[in-house]
Amino acid sequence: LIGNGVDEQRFDLDLHPRARAEKRAELGFAKNDLVVGMVTRLVREKGCVEFFQMAARLAEQWPQARFLMVGIPESKDQSDAIDPAQLMCEYGVTDYCTALEHRTDMPELYTAMDVLVLPSYREGLPRAVIEAGAMNLPVVVSDIRGCREVVMEGETGLLFPLKDVQALAGAVGSLLADGDLRLAMGKAGRQRVMKYYTEARTTQRVADCYRK
């Protein structure tokens, strides 16, 4: 297994010391808001619908919760493409949600988040989860292959049963309620990414494979 890796020289919280305050101000988030993010292709199989269903549940419990979806849109003829604005209206969370597309400032956007979620139906190796880990973010992901490989349950993040919105909301809520746990999981996630999922380590595995 060669795996996948992220640029550790780019996805590093220490390289963006002012980004959290600046990016939150740009997006209209307050200092004390709790931001739940998702980075994804804008299709149903990534769990985009479940993300907004979760937002509707948590917005009732957490007045300071905000939800940020950063997406890559699909062509209109893609059968499972979704429209974030339409889903926000459908689930009554327009006032709590922000949707962005075609962004290149991903390290800075990760700094604005407190938790990353990925309710995906299937994954190879989830790059957004690796990037979030590199940026010291705890994650909540579907209990599927790929996600299970990257996320250590209870150490770097939480797993929830596939398509179970109630369990997703409960897992995210448990992290929103515990700042110390978020910090501990984020630190552990960074350590795991640096050990297994950097571009340098991936490149070395490729080279070793060729030599063998």
C-alpha positions in Angstrom: 0.0 0.0 0.0 1.5 3.3 -1.1 -1.2 5.4 0.5 -1.6 9.2 0.1 0.0 12.2 1.7 -0.3 16.0 2.2 2.2 18.7 2.0 3.5 19.0 5.5 5.2 22.3 4.6 1.7 23.8 3.7 -0.7 22.1 6.1 0.9 23.2 9.4 -0.9 25.3 12.0 2.3 27.0 13.0 2.7 28.5 9.6 -0.6 30.4 9.9 -0.6 32.1 13.3 -3.1 34.8 12.4 -5.3 32.9 10.0 -8.0 31.8 12.4 -8.9 35.3 13.5 -8.6 36.7 9.9 -10.5 33.9 8.2 -13.3 34.0 10.8 -13.7 37.7 10.4 -13.8 37.3 6.7 -16.6 34.6 7.0 -18.6 36.4 9.7 -17.8 34.0 12.5 -17.4 35.3 16.0 -14.5 34.5 18.2 -16.5 32.2 20.4 -18.5 30.4 17.6 -18.0 26.7 17.3 -17.4 26.0 13.7 -18.2 22.5 12.2 -16.6 22.1 8.8 -16.8 19.8 5.8 -14.6 19.8 2.8 -15.9 17.7 -0.1 -17.1 17.2 -3.6 -20.7 18.5 -3.7 -22.4 15.1 -4.3 -24.8 13.0 -2.2 -22.4 10.1 -1.7 -20.1 12.3 0.3 -22.8 12.8 2.9 -23.7 16.4 2.1 -27.4 15.9 2.9 -26.5 14.3 6.2 -24.3 17.3 7.0 -27.2 19.8 6.8 -29.5 17.4 8.6 -26.9 17.3 11.4 -26.7 21.1 11.3 -30.4 21.4 11.8 -30.2 19.2 14.9 -27.2 20.9 16.5 -28.4 24.4 15.8 -31.2 23.8 18.2 -28.9 22.7 21.0 -25.9 24.9 20.3 -26.7 28.6 19.6 -23.1 29.3 19.0 -22.6 26.5 16.5 -21.9 27.4 12.8 -21.4 25.2 9.8 -19.0 25.6 7.0 -19.1 23.6 3.8 -16.2 24.0 1.4 -17.0 22.3 -1.8 -16.0 21.4 -5.4 -19.2 21.6 -7.5 -20.0 18.9 -10.0 -21.5 19.5 -13.5 -25.3 19.9 -13.6 -25.7 16.6 -15.4 -24.1 14.7 -12.5 -26.9 12.6 -11.2 -26.1 13.0 -7.5 -24.9 16.6 -7.5 -26.2 18.8 -4.7 -26.9 22.5 -4.2 -25.8 23.6 -0.8 -28.0 26.7 -0.8 -31.0 24.6 -1.6 -30.3 22.2 1.2 -29.7 25.0 3.7 -33.2 26.3 2.9 -34.7 22.8 2.9 -33.4 22.1 6.5 -33.9 25.6 7.8 -30.3 26.3 8.6 -29.5 29.2 6.2 -28.7 31.5 9.2 -26.2 29.1 10.6 -24.4 27.8 7.5 -21.9 29.1 5.0 -21.0 27.4 1.7 -17.9 28.1 -0.3 -16.7 26.8 -3.6 -13.4 26.7 -5.6 -11.2 27.8 -2.7 -7.4 27.6 -2.8 -6.9 28.8 0.8 -7.5 25.5 2.5 -5.0 25.6 5.3 -6.4 29.0 6.4 -10.0 27.7 6.2 -9.1 24.7 8.3 -7.8 27.1 11.0 -11.3 28.6 11.2 -12.9 25.3 12.1 -13.2 23.5 15.4 -14.3 20.1 14.1 -14.2 18.5 10.7 -16.8 16.0 9.6 -17.0 13.6 6.7 -20.3 11.6 6.5 -19.2 9.9 3.3 -20.8 6.7 2.0 -17.5 5.4 0.6 -13.8 6.4 0.6 -10.5 5.3 -0.6 -8.2 7.4 1.6 -10.0 10.6 2.6 -7.7 13.5 1.8 -9.7 16.1 3.6 -9.5 14.1 6.8 -5.7 13.9 6.4 -5.4 17.6 5.8 -7.6 18.4 8.8 -5.4 16.1 11.0 -2.3 17.9 9.8 -4.0 21.2 10.9 -4.7 19.8 14.4 -8.4 19.3 13.9 -10.4 16.5 15.5 -12.7 14.7 13.0 -16.0 12.9 13.0 -16.3 10.4 10.1 -18.4 7.6 8.8 -17.4 4.1 10.1 -16.2 2.9 6.6 -13.0 1.7 5.2 -10.6 4.5 4.3 -11.9 6.6 7.2 -11.1 3.7 9.6 -7.6 3.6 8.3 -6.9 7.3 8.9 -8.9 7.9 12.1 -8.1 6.2 15.4 -11.4 6.0 17.2 -11.4 8.0 20.5 -7.8 9.2 19.9 -7.8 11.4 16.7 -11.5 11.5 16.2 -14.8 9.7 16.3 -16.5 7.2 14.0 -20.3 6.9 13.6 -22.5 4.4 11.8 -23.0 5.1 8.1 -26.0 7.5 7.4 -26.9 7.7 11.1 -27.6 11.4 11.4 -28.5 11.1 15.1 -25.2 9.4 15.9 -23.3 12.0 13.8 -24.9 14.9 15.6 -24.2 13.2 19.0 -20.6 12.7 18.1 -20.1 16.2 16.9 -22.0 17.5 20.0 -19.7 15.6 22.3 -16.7 17.4 20.8 -18.3 20.8 20.8 -19.0 20.3 24.6 -15.3 19.5 25.4 -12.6 21.9 24.3 -9.9 19.9 26.0 -10.9 16.8 24.1 -10.9 18.7 20.8 -7.3 19.9 21.5 -6.1 16.4 22.6 -7.6 14.7 19.5 -6.3 17.5 17.2 -2.8 17.0 18.6 -3.0 13.2 18.2 -4.3 13.6 14.7 -1.4 15.8 13.7 1.1 13.3 15.1 -0.6 10.4 13.2 -0.5 12.4 9.9 3.2 13.3 10.4 4.0 9.6 11.0 2.0 8.1 8.1 0.5 10.6 5.7 3.0 13.3 4.6 4.0 13.7 1.0 7.6 13.0 2.0 6.7 9.6 3.5 4.5 8.7 0.6 7.2 9.6 -1.9 9.6 7.4 0.1 7.2 4.5 0.0 7.0 4.8 -3.8 10.8 4.9 -4.1 11.1 1.9 -1.8 8.6 0.0 -3.9 10.5 0.6 -7.1 13.8 -0.4 -5.5 12.2 -3.6 -4.2 
